[in-house]
Amino acid sequence: MEVAAVGVFDSLRKKRKGGQGQVRGSSKQDTTHLDDWASSRQGVEAYVEPRTHVTQTTVLLVAHDGEWTRRRIASPEAAADFARKRKMPLYEVERVGYPKRMREYQARQKRERGH
């Protein structure tokens, strides 16, 4: 008897029409969201997160108060272009980690929700 190995996330990666798994790429809407978000906040910095088995390369934007948002981006080079055009610093999460203010913001939000 032959048994097929099934990964936990296999069904999440399948194309809508079936077939092999595929990671969703970035879209114009992703970039538009990042632009809109960054333009409405102060002191925004960009952090590029590497591609994984289940997620494409992403950009994490963090404001001065720790508020943050994340969206897919085509590549690390596209992340660098995005940050350069908007004159914001870009950091590699794998090298510098996540900013302390982001963790503190998340903790404040959790306390305010009563969790």
C-alpha positions as CSV (number, residue, x, y, z in Angstrom):
1,M,0.0,0.0,0.0
2,E,1.4,3.4,-0.9
3,V,0.6,6.4,1.3
4,A,0.8,9.9,0.1
5,A,2.3,12.5,2.4
6,V,0.2,15.6,2.8
7,G,1.5,18.8,4.3
8,V,-0.5,20.8,6.7
9,F,-0.6,23.9,4.4
10,D,-1.0,22.0,1.1
11,S,-4.6,22.9,0.7
12,L,-3.9,26.6,1.4
13,R,-1.3,26.7,-1.4
14,K,-3.4,25.0,-4.1
15,K,-4.4,27.1,-7.1
16,R,-8.1,27.8,-7.4
17,K,-8.4,25.4,-10.3
18,G,-6.3,22.7,-8.6
19,G,-2.8,21.7,-9.2
20,Q,0.5,22.4,-7.5
21,G,0.7,25.0,-4.6
22,Q,1.5,28.5,-5.4
23,V,2.3,31.5,-3.2
24,R,0.2,34.6,-4.1
25,G,2.2,37.4,-5.5
26,S,2.1,41.0,-4.7
27,S,-0.4,43.3,-6.3
28,K,-1.0,46.9,-7.1
29,Q,-3.5,47.0,-4.2
30,D,-0.6,45.9,-1.8
31,T,1.5,48.8,-2.9
32,T,-1.4,51.2,-2.8
33,H,-2.1,50.1,0.8
34,L,1.5,50.7,1.8
35,D,1.6,54.1,0.1
36,D,-1.7,55.2,1.8
37,W,-0.7,53.9,5.2
38,A,2.8,55.5,5.1
39,S,1.5,58.8,3.9
40,S,-0.9,59.0,6.9
41,R,1.6,58.3,9.6
42,Q,4.8,59.9,11.1
43,G,8.3,58.4,11.2
44,V,7.6,55.4,9.1
45,E,10.4,52.8,8.6
46,A,10.3,49.8,6.3
47,Y,11.4,46.3,7.2
48,V,11.8,43.6,4.5
49,E,10.8,40.1,5.5
50,P,12.2,37.2,3.4
51,R,10.1,34.9,1.3
52,T,9.1,31.7,3.1
53,H,7.4,28.5,1.9
54,V,4.0,30.0,2.4
55,T,4.5,33.7,2.0
56,Q,6.1,35.9,-0.6
57,T,8.6,38.6,0.4
58,T,6.8,41.2,2.5
59,V,7.4,44.8,3.6
60,L,6.5,45.7,7.2
61,L,6.0,49.4,7.8
62,V,6.3,50.6,11.3
63,A,5.3,54.2,12.4
64,H,6.9,56.2,15.2
65,D,4.4,54.9,17.8
66,G,4.8,51.3,16.8
67,E,1.7,51.0,14.8
68,W,2.4,48.7,11.8
69,T,1.1,47.1,8.6
70,R,2.5,44.4,6.3
71,R,1.9,43.6,2.7
72,R,3.5,41.4,0.0
73,I,6.1,42.8,-2.4
74,A,7.7,41.4,-5.5
75,S,11.2,41.0,-4.2
76,P,13.8,42.5,-1.7
77,E,14.9,44.7,-4.6
78,A,11.3,46.0,-5.0
79,A,11.2,46.7,-1.3
80,A,14.4,48.7,-1.6
81,D,12.9,50.7,-4.5
82,F,9.7,51.3,-2.5
83,A,11.6,52.7,0.5
84,R,14.1,54.7,-1.6
85,K,11.3,56.4,-3.6
86,R,9.6,57.4,-0.3
87,K,12.8,58.4,1.4
88,M,12.3,56.0,4.3
89,P,14.9,53.8,5.9
90,L,14.8,50.1,5.0
91,Y,16.0,47.3,7.3
92,E,16.3,43.6,6.9
93,V,14.3,41.8,9.6
94,E,16.7,38.9,9.6
95,R,19.6,41.2,10.4
96,V,18.1,43.7,12.8
97,G,15.0,42.1,14.2
98,Y,11.6,43.8,14.8
99,P,11.6,47.2,16.5
100,K,10.9,47.4,20.2
101,R,8.2,50.0,19.6
102,M,6.3,47.6,17.5
103,R,6.2,44.9,20.2
104,E,5.3,47.6,22.8
105,Y,2.4,48.8,20.5
106,Q,1.1,45.2,20.2
107,A,1.2,44.8,24.0
108,R,-0.7,48.1,24.5
109,Q,-3.3,47.0,22.0
110,K,-3.7,43.7,23.8
111,R,-4.1,45.4,27.2
112,E,-6.7,47.8,25.8
113,R,-8.7,45.0,24.4
114,G,-8.7,43.3,27.8
115,H,-6.8,40.2,26.8
